Amino acid sequence: MMQSVLLDKVQHNLSRFDCGVAPLNNYLRLLAGQQARKDNSRTFVLEDRTQPAHIAGFYTLTMTPVDLAAMPATLQKKHQTSTSAGLIARLAVDQRYQGQRLGEWLLVDAMQKLLQASDSVGFPLVVVDAKDGAGLFYQKYGFTSFADSPNKLFITIANIRASFT
Ligand SMILES: CC(C)(COP(=O)(O)OP(=O)(O)OC[C@H]1O[C@@H](n2cnc3c(N)ncnc32)[C@H](O)[C@@H]1OP(=O)(O)O)[C@@H](O)C(=O)NCCC(=O)NCCS
């Protein structure tokens, strides 16, 4: 069974990770652990099956303000009292593991975690920051681009819930 675990800089080899995008590599190596210690975000990793110190992929979750103005009118009206959305702030797969559906697995895992969080805290949307044209990757899984920024996409919690039940 595949399972994500919290990043642990003692157990995990951070310097080995290479998704091909330097800012994402650097975030994992230098910032992810520190941000988690401060409770600013959480980073989950998928370990290599046979070598758990090797990170196959990771994602980082936190919250972000809702940009209602850049959303379709029906959603603006429905969610006008809400202020925060769940944020998939980073998501990447090491180049040695790309093309094996691990990005898909990580995205589903991240959405399940956010759905579960929304069951107790209550927020209506999930937002993702897509770097380097990866917006198309997220669109495959039901995300819609914000009107003012194609690299920022959203999906409703209601959509996520419907796709998992
Ligand atoms: C984008 C990324 C997360 C995808 O992970 P992956 O494990 O290689 O992808 P998967 O094997 O799970 O692919 C699942 C599907 O998404 C598609 N896909 C993969 N990367 C894509 C991209 N950049 N754009 C559009 N579609 C993409 C695959 O072709 C596959 O499609 P299919 O269902 O038609 O077969 C990974 O390639 C990566 O980390 N890239 C570098 C960093 C990056 O751009 N991260 C995302 C922005 S923060």
The ligand as an SDF file (V2000), in Angstrom:
LIG
                    3D

 48 50  0  0  0  0  0  0  0  0999 V2000
    3.9430   17.6010  -13.0950 C   0  0  0  0  0  0  0  0  0  0  0  0
    4.3310   16.3380  -12.2890 C   0  0  0  0  0  0  0  0  0  0  0  0
    3.9510   16.5350  -10.8260 C   0  0  0  0  0  0  0  0  0  0  0  0
    3.5820   15.1290  -12.8700 C   0  0  0  0  0  0  0  0  0  0  0  0
    3.9610   13.9510  -12.1690 O   0  0  0  0  0  0  0  0  0  0  0  0
    4.1890   12.5680  -12.9190 P   0  0  0  0  0  0  0  0  0  0  0  0
    4.3190   11.4990  -11.8890 O   0  0  0  0  0  0  0  0  0  0  0  0
    5.2910   12.7210  -13.8940 O   0  0  0  0  0  0  0  0  0  0  0  0
    2.8150   12.4200  -13.7270 O   0  0  0  0  0  0  0  0  0  0  0  0
    1.8140   11.1690  -13.7800 P   0  0  0  0  0  0  0  0  0  0  0  0
    2.5520    9.9680  -14.2400 O   0  0  0  0  0  0  0  0  0  0  0  0
    1.0720   11.0300  -12.4980 O   0  0  0  0  0  0  0  0  0  0  0  0
    0.8260   11.6840  -14.9270 O   0  0  0  0  0  0  0  0  0  0  0  0
   -0.5620   11.6030  -14.8420 C   0  0  0  0  0  0  0  0  0  0  0  0
   -1.1720   12.2460  -16.0890 C   0  0  0  0  0  0  0  0  0  0  0  0
   -0.7960   13.6480  -16.1350 O   0  0  0  0  0  0  0  0  0  0  0  0
   -0.1170   13.9560  -17.3480 C   0  0  0  0  0  0  0  0  0  0  0  0
    0.9290   14.9550  -17.0740 N   0  0  0  0  0  0  0  0  0  0  0  0
    2.0810   14.7740  -16.4100 C   0  0  0  0  0  0  0  0  0  0  0  0
    2.7700   15.9310  -16.3300 N   0  0  0  0  0  0  0  0  0  0  0  0
    2.0380   16.8650  -16.9930 C   0  0  0  0  0  0  0  0  0  0  0  0
    2.2270   18.2490  -17.2750 C   0  0  0  0  0  0  0  0  0  0  0  0
    3.3010   18.9170  -16.8740 N   0  0  0  0  0  0  0  0  0  0  0  0
    1.2540   18.8710  -17.9660 N   0  0  0  0  0  0  0  0  0  0  0  0
    0.1490   18.2100  -18.3980 C   0  0  0  0  0  0  0  0  0  0  0  0
   -0.0840   16.9000  -18.1580 N   0  0  0  0  0  0  0  0  0  0  0  0
    0.8550   16.2380  -17.4540 C   0  0  0  0  0  0  0  0  0  0  0  0
    0.4390   12.6120  -17.7980 C   0  0  0  0  0  0  0  0  0  0  0  0
    0.6760   12.6060  -19.1870 O   0  0  0  0  0  0  0  0  0  0  0  0
   -0.6620   11.6560  -17.3960 C   0  0  0  0  0  0  0  0  0  0  0  0
   -1.7130   11.7570  -18.3500 O   0  0  0  0  0  0  0  0  0  0  0  0
   -2.6310   10.5320  -18.8480 P   0  0  0  0  0  0  0  0  0  0  0  0
   -3.6670   10.3360  -17.7620 O   0  0  0  0  0  0  0  0  0  0  0  0
   -3.2260   11.0060  -20.1300 O   0  0  0  0  0  0  0  0  0  0  0  0
   -1.7400    9.3280  -18.9900 O   0  0  0  0  0  0  0  0  0  0  0  0
    5.8400   16.0350  -12.4020 C   0  0  0  0  0  0  0  0  0  0  0  0
    6.1720   15.7860  -13.7520 O   0  0  0  0  0  0  0  0  0  0  0  0
    6.7460   17.1210  -11.8610 C   0  0  0  0  0  0  0  0  0  0  0  0
    7.0010   17.1700  -10.6650 O   0  0  0  0  0  0  0  0  0  0  0  0
    7.2930   18.0220  -12.7530 N   0  0  0  0  0  0  0  0  0  0  0  0
    8.2480   19.0270  -12.3720 C   0  0  0  0  0  0  0  0  0  0  0  0
    7.7610   19.9700  -11.3350 C   0  0  0  0  0  0  0  0  0  0  0  0
    6.4430   20.5780  -11.6780 C   0  0  0  0  0  0  0  0  0  0  0  0
    6.2240   21.0890  -12.7680 O   0  0  0  0  0  0  0  0  0  0  0  0
    5.5340   20.4770  -10.6810 N   0  0  0  0  0  0  0  0  0  0  0  0
    4.1650   20.9300  -10.7670 C   0  0  0  0  0  0  0  0  0  0  0  0
    4.0040   22.4100  -10.5160 C   0  0  0  0  0  0  0  0  0  0  0  0
    4.1330   22.9100   -8.8480 S   0  0  0  0  0  0  0  0  0  0  0  0
  1  2  1  0
  2  3  1  0
  2  4  1  0
  2 36  1  0
  4  5  1  0
  5  6  1  0
  6  7  2  0
  6  8  1  0
  6  9  1  0
  9 10  1  0
 10 11  2  0
 10 12  1  0
 10 13  1  0
 13 14  1  0
 14 15  1  0
 15 16  1  0
 15 30  1  0
 16 17  1  0
 17 18  1  0
 17 28  1  0
 18 19  1  0
 18 27  1  0
 19 20  2  0
 20 21  1  0
 21 22  1  0
 21 27  2  0
 22 23  1  0
 22 24  2  0
 24 25  1  0
 25 26  2  0
 26 27  1  0
 28 29  1  0
 28 30  1  0
 30 31  1  0
 31 32  1  0
 32 33  2  0
 32 34  1  0
 32 35  1  0
 36 37  1  0
 36 38  1  0
 38 39  2  0
 38 40  1  0
 40 41  1  0
 41 42  1  0
 42 43  1  0
 43 44  2  0
 43 45  1  0
 45 46  1  0
 46 47  1  0
 47 48  1  0
M  END
$$$$
